[in-house]
Amino acid sequence: MPSTKGYMDFVMDQLSDINDVSYRAMMGEYVIYYRGKVVAGVYDDRFLVKPTSGAKALLPNAPMEIPYPGGKPMIMVDDIENRELLCDVFNVIYTDLPTPRPKLKQ
């Protein structure tokens, strides 16, 4: 079941305190970027973040969910209304993730 645009709009509203957050629709779901890095997504109207060591430390009791068949487990954020927590989670994931490689020009 694809995610609804309304839920994605709600997620983006909750992330509005964080600068440089964007998203892209992909096959009925949404991938969320923070300062150019993929940090989260909305899959079947569930807000899931990358399971970095920092994210796991901030969300120790959060369940791991599979975003789509064959996908790697991600952390499901239940407390999406806690904007301060979301800001902390995005910042720690950004720090934990490597810098993306530049795209090759063709």
Buried (B, 14 or more C-beta within 10 A) or exposed (E): EEBBEEBBEBBBEBBEEBEEBEBEEEEEBBBBBBBEBBBBBBBBBBBBBBBBEBBBEBBEEBEEBEBEEEEEEBBBBEEBEEBEBBBBBBBBBBEBBEEEEEEEEE
